[in-house]
């Protein structure tokens, strides 16, 4: 008998010809309208964007621009009022609740500004937690979690709890947790927002290493201009629309401008 997990695997495997090249995410004319009584807020007004596999993209924009709304759409955290979001050619709006939970558990890793670590758990346990949701047995999960913590430079802090660590170390644990189920996509929401300059630069360098070593697609929603130099492309959103897509070289960013 085919299990639900096997069924979802088959849905994404149907696009196997594009899994190792081309676009991992495609958004087509995404619109998001929030209804507040008799008034409507148009957070997104028709956003179309293709994101390549293995790309490091930064999404920039002022507060209220629609940046975070778009971020939530491509991560399957919210659904558009109109338009389509495809991950590996799968229209995620057509997924049922179980399939969407599978997507969030296995396909996409999330990193938040406030870390969102469980304080009573050790770093190792925090990283193992998503693996338990995915059904990995505890021994394999422990070995894999230790390997990931080594990759982010925290192998020697595995048994420490979050309150015993600096902000930068906690963010590294959050990054390690996001990698727990080997996702294709990492979504990072203001990942350097609560960090000092030097620690923020270390986190950016870590993202670049993860992209280069693991081939993971990294998408950040950020106000941090330091992230622009590391990005392959920068997408500017204002008033619910993409106003510009550029590269750091095209922007001619000088080091003095981003420190």
C-alpha positions in Angstrom: 0.0 0.0 0.0 1.3 3.4 -0.9 1.8 5.8 2.1 1.0 9.5 2.1 4.7 10.3 2.2 5.4 8.1 -0.8 2.6 9.8 -2.7 4.1 13.3 -2.0 7.5 12.0 -3.1 5.9 10.9 -6.3 4.4 14.3 -6.9 7.7 16.1 -6.7 9.6 13.2 -8.5 7.3 13.8 -11.5 9.4 16.9 -12.1 12.6 15.0 -11.8 14.0 16.2 -15.2 14.3 19.7 -13.7 15.4 18.9 -10.1 19.1 19.4 -10.7 18.9 22.4 -13.0 16.7 25.3 -14.0 14.2 27.1 -11.8 13.5 25.7 -8.3 10.8 28.4 -7.6 8.5 30.2 -10.1 6.0 32.8 -9.1 3.5 33.9 -11.7 1.5 37.1 -11.2 1.1 36.7 -7.4 -1.5 38.9 -5.8 -2.3 39.1 -2.1 -5.3 41.0 -0.8 -6.0 41.3 2.9 -9.6 42.1 3.9 -10.1 44.2 7.0 -13.8 44.9 7.4 -14.8 46.9 4.4 -11.3 47.9 3.4 -8.7 46.0 1.4 -5.0 46.0 1.6 -3.1 45.0 -1.6 0.1 43.6 -0.2 1.2 42.1 -3.6 -0.1 43.5 -6.9 1.2 41.0 -9.4 4.7 39.6 -8.8 6.4 37.3 -11.3 9.8 36.0 -10.6 11.9 32.9 -11.4 14.5 31.7 -8.9 17.3 29.4 -10.2 18.4 26.3 -8.4 21.5 27.0 -6.2 21.0 30.8 -6.3 21.5 33.2 -3.4 18.9 35.9 -3.7 18.2 38.8 -1.4 14.7 40.4 -1.3 14.9 44.1 -0.3 12.3 46.6 0.5 11.0 49.0 3.1 8.6 48.0 5.8 5.1 47.5 4.3 6.5 47.0 0.8 5.2 43.4 0.4 8.6 41.9 0.9 7.7 39.6 3.8 4.4 38.7 2.1 6.2 37.5 -1.0 8.7 35.7 1.2 5.8 33.8 2.9 4.2 33.0 -0.5 7.2 31.3 -1.9 7.8 29.4 1.3 4.3 28.0 1.4 3.5 29.8 4.6 0.6 31.7 3.0 -1.5 31.4 -0.2 -1.9 34.1 -2.9 -5.3 35.6 -3.5 -4.5 35.1 -7.2 -1.5 33.8 -9.2 0.6 30.7 -8.9 3.7 29.6 -6.9 5.5 26.6 -8.3 8.3 24.6 -6.5 9.9 22.1 -8.8 7.0 22.7 -11.2 4.4 21.7 -8.6 1.7 24.3 -8.0 1.8 24.4 -4.2 -1.7 25.9 -3.9 -3.0 22.5 -5.1 -1.4 20.6 -2.2 -3.6 19.3 0.6 -2.7 20.0 4.2 -0.6 16.8 4.6 1.3 17.5 1.3 1.9 21.1 2.3 3.3 20.0 5.7 5.6 17.6 3.9 6.8 20.5 1.7 7.6 22.6 4.8 9.3 19.8 6.6 11.5 18.4 3.8 11.7 20.7 0.9 12.1 24.1 2.6 14.2 25.1 5.6 13.2 28.3 7.5 15.5 30.6 9.5 14.0 33.4 11.6 15.4 36.7 12.9 14.5 35.7 16.5 16.1 32.2 16.2 12.9 30.4 17.6 15.0 27.8 19.3 13.5 25.6 22.1 15.2 26.9 25.2 14.9 23.7 27.3 16.5 21.6 24.5 20.2 21.3 23.7 21.6 22.5 20.4 21.7 18.9 19.3 18.1 18.3 20.3 16.9 21.4 18.5 18.6 20.2 15.3 17.2 16.7 15.7 13.6 17.8 16.2 12.7 18.3 12.5 14.2 14.9 11.7 11.8 13.3 14.2 8.9 14.9 12.4 10.3 13.4 9.1 10.4 9.9 10.7 14.2 9.5 11.0 15.2 7.1 13.8 16.9 8.7 16.7 20.4 7.2 16.2 20.6 8.3 12.6 19.1 11.7 13.5 21.8 12.2 16.2 24.6 11.4 13.8 23.2 13.6 11.1 22.6 16.5 13.5 26.2 16.3 14.8 27.4 16.4 11.2 25.4 19.5 10.5 26.5 21.2 13.7 30.1 20.5 12.6 29.4 22.1 9.2 28.2 25.3 10.9 31.2 25.3 13.4 29.3 24.2 16.5 30.2 20.6 16.9 31.8 21.3 20.3 28.7 23.1 21.6 26.2 20.4 20.7 25.1 19.8 24.3 24.8 23.4 25.3 21.4 25.0 25.6 20.5 28.2 23.6 20.7 30.5 26.7 24.4 29.4 27.2 25.3 30.7 23.7 25.8 34.1 22.0 23.3 35.4 19.4 25.6 34.4 16.5 25.9 30.9 17.9 22.1 30.6 18.3 21.6 31.7 14.7 24.1 29.1 13.6 22.0 26.5 15.5 18.9 27.9 13.8 20.7 27.5 10.4 21.7 23.9 11.3 18.1 23.1 12.3 16.9 24.5 8.9 19.3 22.0 7.2 18.0 19.0 9.2 16.0 17.3 6.4 18.4 18.3 3.6 16.1 20.9 2.0 16.5 22.3 -1.5 15.6 25.8 -0.4 16.6 27.9 2.7 14.4 30.9 3.5 16.0 33.4 5.9 13.9 36.2 7.3 16.1 39.1 8.5 18.8 36.5 9.6 21.3 39.2 10.7 18.7 41.6 12.2 19.5 40.8 15.8 23.3 40.4 15.3 26.2 42.8 15.6 28.2 43.8 12.5 31.0 41.2 12.8 28.6 38.3 13.7 26.3 39.3 10.9 29.2 39.1 8.4 30.1 35.6 9.7 26.5 34.4 9.1 26.6 35.8 5.6 29.8 34.0 4.9 28.2 30.8 6.2 25.3 31.2 3.8 27.7 31.5 0.9 29.6 28.4 2.0 26.3 26.4 2.3 25.3 27.5 -1.2 28.7 26.6 -2.6 29.1 23.3 -0.7 25.6 22.0 -0.7 24.0 23.6 -3.7 21.1 24.8 -1.6 19.0 27.8 -2.9 19.1 30.6 -0.4 16.5 33.4 -0.3 16.7 36.1 2.3 14.3 38.9 3.2 16.5 41.6 4.6 17.2 45.3 5.2 20.9 44.5 5.6 23.0 46.0 2.8 25.9 43.8 3.8 24.0 40.8 2.3 23.9 42.4 -1.2 27.6 41.8 -1.9 27.2 38.1 -1.2 24.0 37.7 -3.3 23.8 36.5 -6.9 20.7 38.7 -7.5 18.9 41.4 -5.5 15.2 41.8 -5.9 13.7 45.2 -4.8 10.0 45.2 -3.9 8.0 48.4 -3.2 4.2 48.9 -2.9 3.6 45.2 -3.8 5.5 45.2 -7.0 9.0 44.2 -8.1 10.7 47.5 -9.0 14.1 46.3 -9.9 16.1 43.0 -10.2 19.9 43.5 -10.3 23.3 42.1 -9.3 25.8 43.5 -6.9 28.2 44.2 -9.7 25.5 46.2 -11.6 24.9 48.2 -8.5 28.6 48.9 -8.1 28.5 48.5 -4.4 31.6 49.8 -2.7 32.9 48.2 0.6 32.6 51.5 2.4 28.9 51.6 1.6 28.0 48.4 3.2 29.8 48.8 6.5 
